[in-house]
Amino acid sequence: MSNETDRATPRPWRIETGRATDHVADDIFIVDANGAEVAKLATSLDESDGEKAALIVRAVNSHEKLVEACEYLMGILTPNQLYGKPGQDEPLGITNARAALAVARGN
């Protein structure tokens, strides 16, 4: 697969806290597969900071597999399944899959 994700930092990403640096011990770090810092989320009084970091990590780590799955399904569906019968609108699920793929590809 040769696209924008090939240039992204190595996956899987993961979350670390309290790195031994000048940072606050409770700061949340997103690091790549090599342990390099990708992002730092300074913790606040909001308890959802860890949940936000976890969502980012899950989205990045699952991106390629989700795109592959959508592309595979779009590739095996028949024209009638993809476009509906003549005179019918494209099925909503297919429209949504096309839109999701466009966003994932940066289109």
GILIN-V302893 format. One line per field, one symbol per residue. ss: DSSP state (H for helix, E for strand, - for the rest). psi: psi as a letter, one per 30 degrees, with the letter a starting at -180 (. if undefined). Layout:
ss=???
psi=???
This chain:
ss=---HHHH------EEEE----------EEEE-----EEEEE-------HHHHHHHHHHHHHHHHHHHHHHHHHHHH--HHHHH--------HHHHHHHHHHHHH---
psi=jjaefffllklkllkllhkiaflkffkkkklafggkkelkjklafjfgeeeeeeeeeeeeffeeeeeeeeeeeeffkleeeefllkfllkkeeeeeeeeeeeeefg.
